[in-house]
Amino acid sequence: MAALFEKLLSMSAAAGWLVLAVVVLRLALCRAPKWTRCWLWALLGVRLVLPVSLKSSLSLVPRSPVEVGAVLPEAPAALPQQLPQGVGGYPAAAADAPAAGPELTAVLSWLWLAGVLLLLGYALLSVIRLRRRVAEAVLLQGRVWQCDRVDTPFILGVLRPKIYLPSDLPPAALEPVLAHESAHLARRDHWWKPLGFLLLAVYWFHPLVWLAYGLFCRDLELACDERVVRRLDGAGRKAYSQALLTCSAERRVLAACPLAFGEGNVKGRIRAALHYRKPAFRLVLAAAAACIVAAVCFLTDPVRHPTLEWAQSLTAEQVASAELVVMPQSQDKQYKQFSPEEIPAVVALLNESRGRPAGEPESLNGQSIWFYLTLTDGTRHEVGNMGNVYLVIDGDYYDGPYDWLSTWDDSYGAGDSPLPEGYFDPALTLEDVLKLSEKREGLTWGDLEGFSYTEAGSGLYIRIYPIDSRYSLWVGGAGPSGSIMYANLNCAYFGESVDIRTGDTAAFVEEQETRWNRTAELFAAIAASPAVSSSPGDYLNAHPEEHQALLDGGTDTMCYIFTQFLAGDQTGLEGHLMRLVLDELAPEARLKLEADTGQEYFDAWRETAEGVLEEHGAEWMEENQPAMWLMLQMQRAEP
């Protein structure tokens, strides 16, 4: 139910732009045949019905339609009361916090369904009441019936429609009325109006759909009037207008049926009938062109460019480090490592990224400015300005606006240091490590040439080869001219390592991945249900076996939790779950803190751990606060 509601919410947001377009086109094409307006409303019906749409670079639908996740709270924050209270001087966590996104989504879904049923029930009751009123109608001719209990002519029925006339209908109005209702039947309006009401019932929460339905009903009547009066002379149009006035009915706010002759904007319909002029053929062509343009621009969604959207939505909190490379430039100004305080300005610049994909980019000789970003999840991205012509994001070229690209040089046209040696060397991969491990103790420094690394150590020569957010290779020895003393593949998951020269590297990697995936799968299983709850504790209680398995995991579970939190951005449900499990595994370190997210709680927990270390020292902390000590060790990434 919630998924269906979210889908409809997204579809209605895109359809809203088409409604506005149709309203504008109705005004622009006021002299065009009225039946062409029904084409436009048909496009809206297609947009509201189809769950998928084509992609087009000509689409005028905004790139970021409303999604339920953007307007609802993200995750539950209330804590279960049955969890153990804090001991050892660290008080228990707070028990109350904001409500959950899943719960609110479910509530809104049920409200939507109630609205749908209410409108459909109203329509059904209206039809039942009307059928009771015409139960004693008398057949006049064909499918035409007369009834004493009706005030205006109308059509009732979808599969076997009938025309009902008031018994006191003046004879002079009979012919115009029958011509109008017959035109409705010929146009199948007795199908389209109920279908329009059904869409209104489904999308009742969108005000523009209500506007569209009202205008749609009005245009059905105008198109039908036009079909009749185009065959009449001046006297016939006057008679038709008089029939409209005679049979005018009180306007209803909402009507699914029937198709009533004298209902809806009678004054405007009379004016249109009296002043009818055959539209020029060019107006028909203009209306057809408008329908085609509307279909191309509003029945399609914009082509999505993931790299461009990534740059536009990037936040400073996601960036662990940022570097600048400028070429060509004097040797001492080719590179810069940005400080944490400078990263938000870089991100703000990248958020302005825009442009169309470049088909076949040309080779340029101008200056290039490149940002190399490493995110908190370990991924690395590159964003460049090539000669103020192309914006390049992770290899995708865009024709960027010159007036924006040219501003890059003002702040980022030069670095503050030479480019580090080997900066563009390829990073080591796990596949490379597995091949190197086959050399066993025959591994040499020469085997590692060409891969990027940083130097560490004072005395013993150490190179650190980054692999990804999980692994790094630490190689130590007397120096590149000597032999290698060790080559440890370190896993940040659990703080463990293996010497690839002497150990079973493949088995080590498989074991690390298995342990990590097992913990990740346990948290994922717990987060999967219940779908509606304001308390993360309900998720744990619903999965006692998985919950206990996490507790039995002990250090493995804590290492997983610390790795995720140290990477940052754990603001969803899993962040809350990890917070609760951490408090159970390390009750001596539990904090009393009203945190909106698990990440906020952990950041305060980490700050507390650093304060405890400063106050009591490493030896005391390792003995009395082992969980905090483990986290600090992982944070420092010691080999």
C-alpha positions as a printed Julia matrix, in Angstrom:
639×3 Matrix{Float64}:
   0.0     0.0     0.0
   2.71    2.45    0.98
   4.71    1.68   -2.17
   1.63    2.26   -4.36
   0.92    5.58   -2.67
   4.52    6.72   -3.1
   4.39    5.82   -6.78
   1.13    7.75   -7.29
   2.57   10.73   -5.44
   5.54   10.79   -7.79
   3.34   10.35  -10.88
   0.99   13.13   -9.79
   3.89   15.53   -9.35
   4.95   15.02  -12.97
   1.33   15.18  -14.17
   0.83   18.49  -12.38
   3.15   20.18  -14.86
   1.06   18.83  -17.73
  -2.11   20.22  -16.13
  -0.55   23.68  -16.02
   0.56   23.3   -19.64
  -2.95   22.31  -20.76
  -4.47   25.28  -18.93
  -2.1    27.63  -20.75
  -2.71   25.95  -24.12
  -6.49   26.2   -23.65
  -6.12   29.95  -23.36
  -3.71   30.18  -26.28
  -5.99   28.08  -28.5
  -9.26   29.67  -27.49
 -10.29   30.09  -31.16
  -9.37   26.54  -32.13
 -12.01   23.79  -32.33
 -13.13   22.82  -28.85
 -12.7    19.12  -29.56
  -8.95   19.68  -29.74
  -8.98   20.47  -26.03
 -10.14   16.92  -25.39
  -6.93   15.71  -27.03
  -4.98   17.66  -24.45
  -6.97   16.13  -21.59
  -6.39   12.69  -23.13
  -2.65   13.32  -22.79
  -3.15   14.04  -19.09
  -5.08   10.8   -18.7
  -2.22    8.88  -20.28
   0.26   10.57  -17.94
  -1.82    9.68  -14.88
  -2.38    6.06  -15.93
   1.02    4.93  -17.21
   3.47    4.03  -14.43
   6.46    4.49  -16.75
   7.34    7.1   -19.34
   9.84    7.6   -22.11
  13.01    9.62  -21.6
  13.6    12.69  -23.72
  16.08   15.53  -23.74
  13.14   17.77  -24.75
  11.16   16.99  -21.62
  10.1    20.05  -19.62
   9.24   18.07  -16.5
  11.63   19.11  -13.73
  14.44   16.64  -13.1
  13.56   16.12   -9.45
   9.87   15.29   -9.09
   8.5    15.12   -5.57
   9.25   11.87   -3.83
   7.69   10.8    -0.6
  11.12   10.27    0.91
  11.9    13.94    0.42
   9.01   15.16    2.55
   8.74   12.48    5.21
  10.98   11.89    8.21
  13.6     9.31    7.39
  13.72    6.82   10.22
  12.39    5.97   13.67
  14.21    7.34   16.65
  12.28    6.17   19.68
  14.06    3.66   21.9
  12.62    0.51   23.49
  12.05    0.71   27.21
  13.06   -2.88   27.83
  16.73   -2.39   26.94
  19.14   -2.38   29.89
  19.87    0.88   31.65
  23.38    2.28   31.76
  25.82    1.29   34.48
  29.36    2.1    35.47
  28.88    5.88   35.53
  27.48    6.22   31.98
  23.68    6.83   32.17
  21.12    5.21   29.87
  20.01    6.65   26.54
  16.89    8.73   26.12
  13.64    6.9    25.45
  11.71    9.24   23.23
  12.32   10.89   19.88
  10.51   11.88   16.68
   8.16    9.56   14.84
   9.23    7.45   11.92
   8.99    7.92    8.19
   7.62    4.4     7.54
   4.81    5.0    10.04
   3.84    8.35    8.54
   3.96    6.9     5.05
   1.6     4.11    6.08
  -0.8     6.56    7.74
  -0.88    8.75    4.64
  -1.42    5.65    2.48
  -4.49    4.67    4.47
  -5.8     8.24    4.34
  -5.37    8.18    0.57
  -7.27    4.89    0.3
 -10.05    6.27    2.49
 -10.37    9.27    0.16
 -10.54    7.01   -2.9
 -13.25    4.86   -1.35
 -15.17    7.94   -0.22
 -15.29    9.44   -3.71
 -16.12    6.13   -5.39
 -18.81    5.52   -2.79
 -20.24    8.98   -3.49
 -20.36    8.24   -7.22
 -22.02    4.88   -6.65
 -24.66    6.34   -4.35
 -25.34    9.12   -6.87
 -25.97    6.57   -9.62
 -28.2     4.44   -7.37
 -30.27    7.46   -6.33
 -30.61    8.6    -9.93
 -31.68    5.16  -11.13
 -34.39    5.12   -8.48
 -35.64    8.48   -9.72
 -35.89    7.26  -13.33
 -37.3     3.85  -12.44
 -40.77    4.94  -13.64
 -39.53    6.62  -16.84
 -41.58    6.05  -20.0
 -40.02    5.1   -23.33
 -40.39    7.9   -25.87
 -38.42    6.51  -28.8
 -35.34    4.35  -29.35
 -33.12    4.94  -26.3
 -34.94    8.13  -25.29
 -37.02    8.11  -22.1
 -39.22   10.67  -20.36
 -39.52   11.01  -16.6
 -41.54   13.27  -14.28
 -38.85   13.29  -11.59
 -35.95   14.81  -13.55
 -35.33   18.53  -14.17
 -32.86   18.49  -17.06
 -31.95   16.14  -19.91
 -29.05   13.77  -19.31
 -27.45   10.47  -20.32
 -27.22    7.63  -17.82
 -25.34    4.4   -18.34
 -21.95    3.32  -19.63
 -22.46    0.09  -21.55
 -26.13    0.68  -22.45
 -26.62    4.43  -22.18
 -30.08    5.98  -22.23
 -31.23    9.57  -22.75
 -33.65   10.84  -20.11
 -35.79   13.92  -20.72
 -38.04   15.86  -18.33
 -41.73   15.25  -19.04
 -42.35   19.0   -19.16
 -39.62   19.67  -21.73
 -40.95   22.29  -24.21
 -41.48   20.83  -27.71
 -39.24   23.52  -29.22
 -36.32   22.28  -27.08
 -36.75   18.61  -27.96
 -34.78   18.62  -31.23
 -31.76   20.63  -29.91
 -31.6    18.5   -26.77
 -31.69   15.22  -28.66
 -29.05   16.5   -31.08
 -26.78   17.41  -28.16
 -27.2    14.14  -26.3
 -26.78   12.14  -29.5
 -23.53   14.0   -30.09
 -22.37   12.95  -26.61
 -23.08    9.34  -27.47
 -21.31    9.59  -30.81
 -18.24   11.03  -29.08
 -18.37    8.31  -26.35
 -18.45   11.0   -23.68
 -20.45    8.66  -21.46
 -17.21    6.64  -21.2
 -14.71    9.48  -20.87
 -16.44   11.38  -18.07
 -16.62    8.37  -15.67
 -13.02    7.54  -16.55
 -12.04   11.11  -15.7
 -13.85   10.84  -12.38
 -12.06    7.56  -11.62
  -8.71    9.29  -12.11
  -9.9    12.13   -9.89
 -10.8     9.61   -7.19
  -7.33    8.06   -7.37
  -5.5    11.41   -7.36
  -7.91   13.27   -5.08
  -5.02   14.63   -3.0
  -3.68   16.74   -5.89
  -5.46   20.12   -6.27
  -4.45   20.48   -9.92
  -6.23   17.23  -10.76
  -9.45   18.74   -9.36
  -8.91   21.79  -11.56
  -8.28   19.53  -14.55
 -11.46   17.52  -13.96
 -13.6    20.66  -13.78
 -12.15   22.05  -17.01
 -12.39   18.65  -18.67
 -16.13   18.41  -17.96
 -16.61   21.95  -19.26
 -14.7    21.16  -22.46
 -16.76   18.01  -23.06
 -19.9    20.13  -23.15
 -18.33   22.86  -25.33
 -17.06   20.26  -27.82
 -20.49   18.67  -27.98
 -22.22   22.05  -28.43
 -19.8    22.85  -31.25
 -20.54   19.52  -32.97
 -24.23   20.42  -33.05
 -24.22   24.15  -33.86
 -21.76   23.87  -36.76
 -24.64   22.3   -38.74
 -27.18   24.99  -37.76
 -28.01   28.34  -39.27
 -28.53   31.51  -37.27
 -32.11   30.65  -36.29
 -31.1    27.14  -35.31
 -28.34   28.45  -33.06
 -30.79   30.78  -31.35
 -33.16   27.87  -30.78
 -30.28   25.79  -29.43
 -29.24   28.61  -27.07
 -32.83   28.98  -25.87
 -32.93   25.25  -25.16
 -29.74   25.59  -23.11
 -31.31   28.39  -21.11
 -34.56   26.49  -20.63
 -32.82   23.32  -19.43
 -30.1    24.97  -17.37
 -29.45   23.03  -14.18
 -27.95   24.03  -10.88
 -24.18   23.62  -11.05
 -22.81   20.82   -8.88
 -19.41   20.9    -7.26
 -18.68   17.28   -8.09
 -20.31   15.01  -10.66
 -19.19   11.66  -11.97
 -22.37   11.29  -13.96
 -24.61   11.9   -15.71
 -23.89   13.91  -18.82
 -26.47   16.65  -18.24
 -27.54   18.9   -21.12
 -28.01   22.09  -19.13
 -25.12   21.68  -16.7
 -21.83   23.57  -16.52
 -21.08   27.14  -17.68
 -24.42   27.62  -19.45
 -23.76   31.33  -19.99
 -20.45   30.64  -21.72
 -21.96   27.85  -23.79
 -24.77   30.1   -25.0
 -22.26   32.8   -25.95
 -20.14   30.23  -27.82
 -23.19   28.87  -29.66
 -24.44   32.28  -30.76
 -21.02   33.47  -31.95
 -19.82   30.24  -33.51
 -17.55   30.65  -36.52
 -16.01   27.82  -38.43
 -12.38   27.71  -37.3
  -9.7    28.22  -39.92
  -7.74   25.16  -40.94
  -4.55   26.76  -39.66
  -6.05   26.75  -36.15
  -6.65   23.01  -36.41
  -3.03   22.56  -37.45
  -1.89   24.78  -34.58
  -3.92   22.75  -32.1
  -2.53   19.48  -33.46
   1.0    20.87  -33.21
   0.35   21.98  -29.64
  -0.8    18.47  -28.73
   2.34   16.97  -30.24
   4.57   19.44  -28.43
   2.75   18.83  -25.15
   3.14   15.08  -25.59
   6.86   15.32  -26.31
   7.56   17.77  -23.49
   5.24   16.51  -20.75
   4.55   12.82  -21.46
   8.27   12.19  -21.18
  10.72   12.44  -18.32
  14.07   14.16  -18.64
  17.06   12.01  -19.49
  18.88   11.45  -16.25
  22.61   12.04  -15.98
  23.76   10.27  -12.81
  27.16   11.93  -12.62
  25.69   15.42  -13.04
  23.0    14.72  -10.45
  25.63   13.34   -8.08
  27.6    16.6    -8.3
  24.46   18.67   -7.81
  23.43   16.76   -4.68
  26.87   16.3    -3.1
  27.24   17.51    0.5
  30.36   18.54    2.38
  29.65   15.88    5.0
  30.09   13.18    2.35
  33.61   14.34    1.45
  36.51   12.91    3.44
  39.23   14.72    1.47
  39.57   16.95   -1.59
  42.56   17.73   -3.78
  43.19   20.21   -6.58
  45.31   19.61   -9.67
  45.87   22.4   -12.21
  47.58   21.78  -15.56
  49.42   23.46  -17.15
  50.74   25.53  -14.26
  54.12   26.37  -12.77
  55.58   23.38  -10.95
  55.08   24.8    -7.45
  51.39   25.57   -8.1
  50.11   22.36   -9.65
  48.58   20.77   -6.54
  46.69   21.59   -3.37
  45.27   19.5    -0.53
  42.15   21.25    0.79
  41.66   21.65    4.51
  38.34   20.56    6.07
  37.34   24.21    6.3
  37.84   24.67    2.54
  35.85   21.62    1.43
  32.35   23.23    1.77
  33.31   25.94   -0.74
  34.49   23.31   -3.23
  31.27   21.34   -2.78
  29.18   24.5    -3.21
  30.9    25.13   -6.55
  30.24   21.56   -7.73
  26.59   21.83   -6.69
  26.21   24.41   -9.46
  27.16   21.82  -12.1
  25.03   22.0   -15.22
  25.23   21.43  -18.95
  24.16   19.08  -21.72
  26.07   15.9   -22.57
  28.79   16.54  -25.11
  28.46   14.21  -28.09
  32.06   14.04  -29.29
  34.31   16.23  -27.13
  37.17   17.92  -28.93
  40.8    17.93  -27.83
  41.66   21.18  -26.06
  44.99   22.81  -25.28
  43.78   25.2   -22.59
  44.16   24.99  -18.84
  42.41   22.18  -16.96
  41.3    22.41  -13.34
  40.55   19.12  -11.6
  39.08   18.27   -8.21
  39.78   14.78   -6.84
  37.37   13.87   -4.07
  37.51   10.91   -1.71
  34.18   10.29    0.01
  33.55    8.88    3.43
  32.44    5.59    1.86
  35.89    5.21    0.27
  34.86    5.98   -3.31
  36.91    8.44   -5.35
  35.52   10.93   -7.86
  36.99   13.46  -10.23
  35.42   16.68  -11.51
  37.23   18.81  -14.06
  36.98   22.01  -16.07
  38.65   21.6   -19.46
  39.45   24.93  -21.05
  36.22   26.55  -19.8
  34.43   24.44  -22.43
  33.73   21.03  -20.92
  32.63   20.0   -17.46
  33.91   16.46  -16.87
  32.5    14.33  -14.05
  33.9    10.83  -13.62
  34.61   10.6   -17.35
  31.27   12.05  -18.54
  31.66   15.21  -20.66
  29.11   18.05  -20.51
  28.97   21.31  -22.46
  29.15   23.55  -19.43
  28.22   27.24  -19.5
  31.28   29.41  -20.12
  30.21   32.16  -17.71
  30.27   29.61  -14.87
  33.32   27.58  -15.86
  35.39   30.73  -16.33
  34.87   31.63  -12.64
  36.81   28.54  -11.54
  40.11   30.21  -12.32
  39.45   33.0    -9.81
  39.61   30.7    -6.78
  41.11   27.49   -8.1
  43.39   28.5   -10.96
  46.54   27.58   -9.0
  47.57   25.22   -6.22
  50.11   25.81   -3.46
  52.61   22.99   -3.97
  54.17   20.66   -6.58
  52.26   17.62   -7.76
  53.23   14.65   -5.53
  55.41   12.08   -7.23
  53.39    9.15   -8.53
  50.08   10.98   -7.95
  48.45    9.52  -11.03
  49.79    6.02  -10.53
  46.97    3.46  -10.47
  45.73    2.27   -7.09
  46.4    -1.28   -5.99
  43.41   -3.65   -6.18
  42.62   -6.86   -4.33
  43.16   -8.73   -7.58
  46.65   -7.24   -7.76
  47.33   -8.29   -4.16
  46.23  -11.86   -4.85
  48.64  -12.02   -7.81
  51.46  -10.53   -5.73
  50.8   -13.1    -2.98
  51.73  -15.85   -5.44
  55.34  -14.6    -5.34
  55.44  -15.55   -1.66
  58.79  -14.54   -0.07
  60.17  -13.7    -3.48
  58.15  -10.45   -3.44
  60.33   -7.39   -4.13
  59.89   -3.63   -4.12
  60.08   -3.73   -7.89
  56.88   -5.8    -8.01
  55.08   -2.86   -6.4
  56.35   -0.16   -8.74
  53.69    1.79  -10.62
  51.1     1.69   -7.84
  50.2     4.78   -5.79
  51.32    4.82   -2.15
  52.24    7.04    0.76
  55.33    6.72    2.92
  55.23    6.29    6.7
  57.52    5.18    9.48
  60.63    6.64   11.09
  63.51    4.23   11.03
  61.84    1.3     9.28
  60.83    2.23    5.74
  57.07    1.69    5.27
  54.85    2.16    2.26
  51.07    2.19    2.56
  49.23    1.18   -0.61
  45.51    2.14   -0.39
  43.15   -0.36   -1.99
  39.63    0.72   -1.01
  37.72    1.72    2.09
  38.22   -1.81    3.5
  41.77   -2.85    2.69
  45.29   -1.44    2.46
  48.68   -3.06    1.97
  51.45   -2.11    4.42
  54.94   -2.99    3.19
  57.97   -2.49    5.41
  61.72   -3.01    5.11
  65.07   -1.29    5.05
  64.16    0.61    1.85
  63.59    0.14   -1.89
  67.19   -1.04   -2.32
  66.84   -3.71    0.36
  64.55   -6.64    1.02
  60.94   -6.63    2.21
  60.47   -7.55    5.88
  56.68   -7.8     5.79
  53.75   -7.12    3.42
  50.62   -7.02    5.54
  47.19   -6.85    3.94
  45.18   -4.95    6.57
  41.4    -5.19    6.8
  39.7    -2.18    8.37
  36.64   -4.31    9.11
  38.07   -6.14   12.1
  41.56   -4.66   12.46
  43.18   -7.9    11.3
  45.96   -8.52    8.79
  47.83  -11.24    6.91
  51.34  -11.22    5.48
  50.71  -11.94    1.83
  54.17  -13.54    1.53
  53.55  -16.25    4.14
  49.79  -16.44    4.77
  46.82  -17.64    2.76
  45.7   -14.29    1.33
  42.67  -15.6    -0.56
  41.35  -17.41    2.52
  41.94  -14.31    4.65
  39.93  -12.09    2.28
  37.14  -14.67    2.03
  36.92  -14.94    5.82
  36.83  -11.16    6.28
  34.11  -10.76    3.65
  32.07  -13.62    5.11
  32.17  -12.2     8.63
  31.32   -8.73    7.39
  28.49   -9.88    5.13
  27.01  -12.03    7.88
  26.73   -9.01   10.19
  25.42   -6.8     7.38
  22.76   -9.37    6.48
  21.62   -9.6    10.1
  21.08   -5.84   10.32
  19.35   -5.82    6.92
  16.98   -8.61    7.99
  16.07   -6.76   11.17
  15.49   -3.48    9.31
  13.16   -5.19    6.83
  10.24   -5.49    9.25
   7.98   -4.48   10.84
   7.19   -1.99    8.09
   5.36    0.32   10.49
   6.84    1.28   13.83
   8.08    4.34   15.68
  10.55    2.34   17.77
  13.74    0.66   16.54
  13.32   -1.67   19.49
  10.26   -3.13   17.76
  12.48   -4.15   14.86
  14.89   -5.91   17.22
  12.06   -7.59   19.12
  10.54   -8.83   15.87
  13.79  -10.68   15.06
  15.01  -12.31   18.28
  17.27  -14.82   16.51
  19.02  -12.21   14.37
  19.25   -9.88   17.38
  20.89  -12.57   19.5
  23.25  -13.46   16.66
  24.46   -9.86   16.61
  25.08   -9.95   20.36
  26.86  -13.28   20.03
  29.03  -11.72   17.33
  30.62   -9.53   19.98
  33.75   -7.92   18.58
  32.79   -8.67   14.98
  29.51   -6.82   15.46
  31.22   -3.89   17.16
  33.81   -3.65   14.39
  31.03   -3.57   11.8
  29.2    -0.86   13.76
  32.34    1.24   14.22
  33.31    0.92   10.56
  29.88    2.08    9.43
  29.72    4.98   11.87
  33.29    6.09   11.16
  32.38    6.21    7.46
  29.58    8.63    8.42
  26.06    9.36    7.17
  24.32    6.65    9.25
  21.16    8.72    9.66
  18.59    6.07    8.75
  16.95    3.15   10.51
  20.09    0.99   10.49
  21.94    3.76   12.33
  19.36    3.57   15.13
  19.64   -0.21   15.24
  23.43   -0.09   15.44
  23.18    2.42   18.27
  20.95    0.09   20.3
  23.12   -2.96   19.68
  26.25   -1.0    20.59
  24.67    0.03   23.89
  23.86   -3.61   24.63
  27.35   -4.82   23.74
  29.05   -2.03   25.7
  26.68   -0.98   28.52
  29.6     0.53   30.43
  29.95    3.13   27.67
  26.3     3.98   27.2
  25.4     7.68   27.04
  22.32    9.57   28.07
  21.7    11.58   24.96
  18.67   12.73   22.96
  20.02   12.17   19.46
  17.86   12.33   16.36
  20.01    9.82   14.48
  22.37    6.98   15.27
  25.19    8.95   13.64
  24.62   11.91   15.95
  24.72    9.58   18.96
  27.93    7.9    17.79
  29.67   11.22   17.08
  29.0    12.23   20.69
  30.07    8.73   21.84
  33.36    9.07   19.94
  33.98   12.52   21.4
  33.39   11.08   24.87
  35.86    8.27   24.16
  38.54   10.75   23.16
  37.91   12.66   26.39
  38.14    9.49   28.48
  41.46    8.6    26.81
  42.87   12.04   27.52
  41.74   11.91   31.16
  42.61    8.31   32.13
  45.2     7.14   29.6
  45.42    4.15   27.29
  46.07    1.43   29.88
  43.08    2.36   32.04
  40.83    2.73   29.02
  41.79   -0.62   27.5
  40.84   -2.33   30.77
  37.73   -0.33   31.73
  36.33    0.86   28.4
  37.33   -1.86   25.88
  34.67   -0.88   23.32
  35.77    2.74   23.23
  39.39    1.63   23.08
  38.64   -0.64   20.1
  36.9     2.2    18.28
  39.82    4.56   18.81
  42.24    1.93   17.54
  40.16    1.49   14.39
  39.88    5.24   13.97
  43.64    5.58   13.97
  43.91    2.67   11.5
  47.04    1.3    13.13
  48.61   -1.71   11.34
